[in-house]
Amino acid sequence: MKTLKYITLVVTLCALSVTGACGGERLSESDIDATAVAIAKVIVAQTAQAAPTATPVPPTATPIPPTATPVPPTATPVPPTATPVVMGERLDYFNNSVYYLDSVTREEAQTLLDYLTDAGFWDTGSAIDVQLRWENGVYEMRMPLKEGINPDDDNMVELFTASTCELEHIVFGDSSNLVTTGDSFEDITKRFICLDYSGVTGAGERLDYFNNSVYYLDSVIYEEAQALLDHFIEVEFFTSQTSSDVQLRWENGAYEVRMVIIEGVDTSDPSVAEIFTEAACDMEAFVFPGYYVDWVLSTDQFDPIKRFRCY
């Protein structure tokens, strides 16, 4: 570009020189104009060829990130807290233990420990746990059973019942139950009571709890009578202070619980009917689920007077 400009300048000066400094004859004014026009065209053409074509660069758009919807943190579920099982204080004999609750004394627990040791119930090579408590006016020795032992086996029933009588007459001198359980002392599987009856009478066989009795006929089994007795103890219908007799039988497709009527009870009173109807419903729900239960007020010979059924 500098060379072109220089040549143009020189040519122009030469053309304009009055004296013809570039040599040759002086050009006429018309020749100078023509030369200037030609040079201008050359300059324009060279400039057009030399100028780079600018490629337009589009502005770079800064991408806007999408707005993320915040996700609330997932709460970790907290497992329910299991109700702790109260074991109580403990007395040991090698790997064997007597746990005892606050309802009994250390001396009573020690008496039980000594008895079980002397009777050979456990020894230096065994590992057995029992629990002693006082509940509903009765000493209870609760004991988990080893796997494979059936508490309903006739031999086991006889053995455990005899052991209960020893606890009652030899160890504590007061009413006692032997209660078999699952792994937890709260998981009751069967209750054994020291029976005191003279075989079968016209009212049936009998299970006692203090001065209360459940008689049962051949139409039901021992386990069903025991379940009814346990229910009465649990709901405190039977206590150490009450004296009630009931009879259990299966008749006309329903369990019947016959109770000797208390003198002065008006069987036509709606409130009395409500009480015994609710009692029948409770037994249907908790003692004999899936079966009808009739609560029958009766004479002292268990002859029916009035019947109440859960509807």
Buried (B, 14 or more C-beta within 10 A) or exposed (E): EEEBEEEBEEBBEBBBEEEEEEEEEBBEEEEBEEBBEEBEEEBEEEEEEEEEEEEEEEEEEEEEEEEEEEEEEEEEEEEEEEEEEEBBEEBEBEEBBBBBBEEBEEEBBEBBBBBBBEEEBBEEEEEBBBBBBBBBBBBBBBBBBEEEEEBEEEEBBEBBBEBBBBBBEEBBEEBBBBBBBEEEBEEBEBBBBBEEEEEEEEBBBBBBBBEBBBBBBEEBEEEBBBBBBBBBBBEEBBBEEEEBBBBBBBBEEBBBBBBBBEEEEEEEEEEBBEEBBEBBBBBBEEBBEEEBBBBBBBEEEBEEBBBBBBE
